[in-house]
Amino acid sequence: MISKHRIEMPTQPAELRIKNFDEVELGFTEEQAIAEAQRCIQCKKPKCVEGCPVNVKIPEFIKLITERKFDEAAKKIKETNSLPAICGRVCPQETQCEAKCVLGIKGEPVSIGRLERFAADNETTETIPIIRKKNKKVAVVGAGPAGLTAAGELAKFGYDVDVFEALHEPGGVLVYGIPEFRLPKKIVQKECDYIRKLGVNIKCNYVIGKIFTIDDLLKNGYEAVFMGNGAGLPNFLNIPGENLVGVYSANEFLTRVNLMKSYLFGKYDTPVAISDTVAVIGGGNVAMDACRCAKRLGAKNVYCLYRRTRKEMPARAEEIKHAEEEKIEFRFLVNPIKIYGDENGRVSKIECVQMELGEPDASGRRRPIVIPNSNFTIDAGTVIIAIGQSANPIAVENQRDIKTNKWGYIEVNEQTGATSKPGVYAGGDIVTGAATVILAMGAGLIAAKSIDEYLTKK
Ligand SMILES: Cc1cc2nc3c(=O)[nH]c(=O)nc-3n(C[C@H](O)[C@H](O)[C@H](O)COP(=O)(O)OP(=O)(O)OC[C@H]3O[C@@H](n4cnc5c(N)ncnc54)[C@H](O)[C@@H]3O)c2cc1C
């Protein structure tokens, strides 16, 4: 019988998972996946496809799952999405494809993301398309979801693609930001390997803007460049005490823990200092990841300080639920104004003010307003600031002909991804500001098509 309700996905119990970095969600079994796939009513005009920024052929791949054709289901997804195991784990489906599912009007939408993950994880034979080479070279800056997607698509069009990545591993936020327990590194590795199998050459430890400028690339045989260099510059609160020992930006904290494996300190060289009480400031996915990593590193109390309420939190609903299950303590309507240190310059406490919500601001969310004389302190030995990221200027700082806006994000034609410099395209967080994996991938896809049109005409 076809279930009215979504099939639950097994997860590690909270009391167990806070002691390890293994994946929290364990994925569907074959029977669970088939039962969930059978809930899809195969709409003639599927709205879910419109809701996906890369237009995955959702009903078609779901039908293949019902027929137990798992390899073919994965192949169908990969027609428009080269990173399905990643998207199946971290995409905010609840506001995209699943938000458009007709079953969601009166009941529960199909778990499209979980089925995507299942298809990708259960692919046994990868199909690599046969590619006719064009003998033209394209450079891609950054190996995050935008760069990897653009590179994969350009390779499928027949270009020789070199990706220049600043860090020692490809993946961007997928490896340095999102923790192992949400997105295992081996999954990212596997999908990066698929991009390599399409013929893409990923060159790590190349900081564009320092080792080569964009002009250098264009003068040295690359006929076009895609910039997918992300928004990796952490924002700070600019309050007294932010330079004390024990205060981290979430970027630094998560990079140490995840990419540089400080959770295995001893086996790996990167240390991370964690105290019994940790305060994480912010309410987005990054803050949830920082809270949950701190818990796993042994902190007894992890406070999440957020200046609005739970309703306005930008983090995915699922991440907030998981954090609550893991006993992260949320303090809403709280804003830090000063961080205090002890005689050794180490963080000891944070002074905060209580907030209330006023009228909606430009973001549509109600503006937090300080309640006068509401100051109080919270003891904390580690403070992690997770209040957003900005554009990193390095790639374009010597490149005046690539126009940026007042925040440093690259200006592009939205339909094509073209920047103000002929032959140079951009997409992902470096254009939109911090957004999502799938939006970055969508931008990579659009730019790859535009680069192909540009080079075909050229
Ligand atoms: C902790 C965290 C958790 C998140 N969780 C989610 C989630 O659950 N779901 C979701 O959809 N989104 C999530 N996001 C947002 C999402 O990861 C980003 O929107 C997405 O990764 C943007 O992709 P991108 O390719 O534009 O940039 P990035 O992923 O930032 O990749 C940019 C790459 O460019 C490289 N680079 C930068 N400058 C240079 C240079 N000068 N030369 C060479 N290389 C350079 C960087 O090292 C990096 O590898 C999260 C973000 C963070 C920080």
The ligand as a Gaussian input file, in Angstrom:
#p B3LYP/6-31G(d) Opt

LIG

0 1
 C       29.505000      26.059000       7.232000
 C       28.604000      26.207000       6.057000
 C       27.501000      25.377000       5.951000
 C       26.660000      25.482000       4.847000
 N       25.601000      24.621000       4.736000
 C       24.842000      24.627000       3.618000
 C       23.795000      23.667000       3.427000
 O       23.526000      22.850000       4.281000
 N       23.106000      23.702000       2.276000
 C       23.387000      24.598000       1.275000
 O       22.766000      24.547000       0.218000
 N       24.347000      25.551000       1.442000
 C       25.084000      25.573000       2.578000
 N       26.070000      26.509000       2.733000
 C       26.299000      27.488000       1.650000
 C       27.005000      26.839000       0.462000
 O       27.999000      25.965000       0.900000
 C       27.590000      27.905000      -0.469000
 O       26.535000      28.738000      -0.905000
 C       28.270000      27.255000      -1.680000
 O       29.326000      26.411000      -1.281000
 C       28.799000      28.325000      -2.640000
 O       29.508000      27.700000      -3.664000
 P       30.660000      28.462000      -4.463000
 O       31.209000      27.460000      -5.412000
 O       30.128000      29.737000      -4.995000
 O       31.736000      28.866000      -3.363000
 P       32.660000      28.002000      -2.317000
 O       31.992000      26.734000      -1.909000
 O       33.002000      28.980000      -1.288000
 O       33.904000      27.651000      -3.195000
 C       34.807000      28.643000      -3.621000
 C       36.164000      28.020000      -3.838000
 O       37.032000      28.988000      -4.419000
 C       38.297000      28.932000      -3.791000
 N       38.938000      30.237000      -3.960000
 C       38.640000      31.400000      -3.345000
 N       39.463000      32.376000      -3.759000
 C       40.301000      31.806000      -4.663000
 C       41.392000      32.291000      -5.434000
 N       41.767000      33.565000      -5.381000
 N       42.056000      31.423000      -6.247000
 C       41.693000      30.110000      -6.334000
 N       40.669000      29.607000      -5.616000
 C       39.969000      30.433000      -4.804000
 C       37.971000      28.600000      -2.347000
 O       39.084000      28.035000      -1.673000
 C       36.833000      27.597000      -2.533000
 O       37.299000      26.287000      -2.651000
 C       26.902000      26.462000       3.851000
 C       27.994000      27.340000       3.979000
 C       28.835000      27.212000       5.058000
 C       30.012000      28.159000       5.182000

